[in-house]
């Protein structure tokens, strides 16, 4: 299982790849759409890449609740734990 | 048709001969071939293993994040459009963007994206199909991306008529300006289909040259030993503008787009009509719309793809269209160097036609070692000069489906 920081850092790499945002800017309090230039289609890319990277399932219904990087990190941590 | 004069004020291209207009044009005048052997593993079992791939990879030019959201065909179109926009001087003084339209053609659409994501679907399942697939593969994607990049908010269009598409986009842009729907229209064509699947499919049509051991000699329009076209890739874009709008801002004018002729053969889905009647009528209509006569035409950039039937049918058509008055016409096929860009061909060859008028010089047709005895035209086997004074030129593009589009340009 990955630590909170490992998950944040892994997500940061994905956001960098998808949206070109510097990985260091991808912090827990940042909103994907408002701060990180991740539009709805790119968010699907982020989610699918995160599923593969962390070995979890993120249902489509959940994606709308993942507003910030912190939301996503918490969801992945929980999903890994279950 | 109203009397609105339409002029060309900007040019852009990324082609097998160069990453921009200057390098592409210089290579054309020098008679350089852009065709290479496909040494990639995916090509190993194909009947035709040669193609004219772009000289500069688009990912070397475009921002990485922008590039990954576009099909390769869209990348070519955007690179060419940004160059044309700057070349027209519009990057520094944006016009009323509600009056700027786009017409960027594609013959096949985002086939690289389609195939790559279909492979992902088969190998890894539906969850791995990119959410960007549809906006990348739709044929209007290059036009839409150009609209997005420039902020162009008049009509945005994508004519699709196989290898005539690029010229049809130019004709459409002229119409938009003449109908008063736009002051400026960014027109052109793009194609990115040098891939295993389309090359296998064109190969099965017996359409491609199999001169695999001599790639640079494979595209040889009108030569007795021609055996098919060489697939090319790339994009080219022109900025069209009403003359009034162009003069109002003191723009440099390369040439006038005098008119267009658009016809169909209604003969066969893939073969040209052997007597070239539809093609001849397209050229005649272009002359009529342009108020030009056969004597005014100093140059023709032919469609001439290096296929046994098509090249001759076009010769017959040119003779018919000009009423036999062809002695004063310098004809060339730049496809001998660029290969056949399908939906990009009309735009790239219109660029060459415009520059030929602008610089009064015609690029050569390379590899024409032994002209087919049925050819009775003055083909430029070396670079040839055009006369001074008011002259005009035609660019022909014909497509599977029987589409014929001729564009007439007048020297500025």
Boltz contact constraints between the chains, C-beta under 6 A:
constraints:
  - contact:
      token1: [A, 20]
      token2: [B, 65]
      max_distance: 6.0
  - contact:
      token1: [A, 41]
      token2: [B, 131]
      max_distance: 6.0
  - contact:
      token1: [A, 41]
      token2: [B, 132]
      max_distance: 6.0
  - contact:
      token1: [A, 44]
      token2: [B, 131]
      max_distance: 6.0
